Amino acid sequence: MEKIVSELDRRAQAALNAFREELSSIRGNQPSPALVEDLKIEYFEQQVPLKQLGAISMVPPRELVVTLWDPSNIETVAKAINDAKRGFSASVRGTSIHIILPQLTQERREELIKLTKQIGEKYRIEFRNFRDDAKRRLESAEAAKEITEDQEFKGMKKVQEAIDGANKSVEDLLKKKEIEIND
């Protein structure tokens, strides 16, 4: 029983981490390196995340600066950032790339909030599937007499508590992101 519950916790934690990462790539009203760090750039015939090509820093209020470790490809990287169609423009200034993020319109904010809620729902469904899988495994372990009926009941309760905690984390992260978008 403990093995099933601990595996559920591990899977839920991994999904929460993926959810956090996915949310961080959605633009708020403030610049964040997470908006571009995983952007794939063609570099010596390989797709490489931008964060592996240079340092990304914030310049408030709405600017990111990318300083490449190999400035010989600066034009190629700037073009790739512009071609990504993420709603911002990149320009080369000396040995760095400056990415300007336009002010969010109310309509765009509403679209981003809707998108975050869709992503949140996707993870809630994933948590339900984790719960259903754990419950099936507990039921089959009890049917095979590997655990007692009481252990099955306690396991089901722990599974539900873990999923409730994960869903609460999703709600908290969604509220935080909505505030960030509207800020």
ChimeraX attribute file (.defattr): number of C-alpha atoms within 10 A of each C-alpha:
attribute: neighborCount
match mode: 1-to-1
recipient: residues
	/A:1	20
	/A:2	11
	/A:3	9
	/A:4	17
	/A:5	21
	/A:6	14
	/A:7	14
	/A:8	21
	/A:9	19
	/A:10	12
	/A:11	15
	/A:12	22
	/A:13	14
	/A:14	12
	/A:15	17
	/A:16	21
	/A:17	12
	/A:18	13
	/A:19	19
	/A:20	17
	/A:21	12
	/A:22	14
	/A:23	20
	/A:24	15
	/A:25	16
	/A:26	18
	/A:27	21
	/A:28	21
	/A:29	18
	/A:30	18
	/A:31	20
	/A:32	21
	/A:33	18
	/A:34	17
	/A:35	16
	/A:36	22
	/A:37	18
	/A:38	14
	/A:39	17
	/A:40	18
	/A:41	22
	/A:42	13
	/A:43	14
	/A:44	8
	/A:45	7
	/A:46	9
	/A:47	11
	/A:48	15
	/A:49	16
	/A:50	22
	/A:51	18
	/A:52	14
	/A:53	19
	/A:54	17
	/A:55	15
	/A:56	21
	/A:57	15
	/A:58	16
	/A:59	14
	/A:60	10
	/A:61	12
	/A:62	15
	/A:63	20
	/A:64	22
	/A:65	21
	/A:66	26
	/A:67	18
	/A:68	20
	/A:69	14
	/A:70	10
	/A:71	16
	/A:72	10
	/A:73	13
	/A:74	21
	/A:75	15
	/A:76	13
	/A:77	23
	/A:78	20
	/A:79	15
	/A:80	17
	/A:81	22
	/A:82	15
	/A:83	13
	/A:84	14
	/A:85	9
	/A:86	14
	/A:87	12
	/A:88	15
	/A:89	19
	/A:90	22
	/A:91	17
	/A:92	16
	/A:93	10
	/A:94	10
	/A:95	14
	/A:96	20
	/A:97	23
	/A:98	22
	/A:99	23
	/A:100	18
	/A:101	19
	/A:102	12
	/A:103	12
	/A:104	17
	/A:105	11
	/A:106	11
	/A:107	8
	/A:108	12
	/A:109	18
	/A:110	15
	/A:111	12
	/A:112	20
	/A:113	21
	/A:114	13
	/A:115	14
	/A:116	21
	/A:117	18
	/A:118	12
	/A:119	16
	/A:120	22
	/A:121	15
	/A:122	12
	/A:123	20
	/A:124	21
	/A:125	12
	/A:126	15
	/A:127	22
	/A:128	15
	/A:129	12
	/A:130	19
	/A:131	21
	/A:132	15
	/A:133	14
	/A:134	21
	/A:135	21
	/A:136	13
	/A:137	15
	/A:138	26
	/A:139	18
	/A:140	14
	/A:141	18
	/A:142	18
	/A:143	13
	/A:144	10
	/A:145	10
	/A:146	13
	/A:147	16
	/A:148	15
	/A:149	15
	/A:150	10
	/A:151	16
	/A:152	21
	/A:153	15
	/A:154	15
	/A:155	22
	/A:156	21
	/A:157	13
	/A:158	18
	/A:159	23
	/A:160	18
	/A:161	12
	/A:162	20
	/A:163	19
	/A:164	16
	/A:165	14
	/A:166	20
	/A:167	21
	/A:168	13
	/A:169	14
	/A:170	21
	/A:171	16
	/A:172	12
	/A:173	18
	/A:174	20
	/A:175	15
	/A:176	11
	/A:177	22
	/A:178	19
	/A:179	13
	/A:180	14
	/A:181	20
	/A:182	16
	/A:183	10
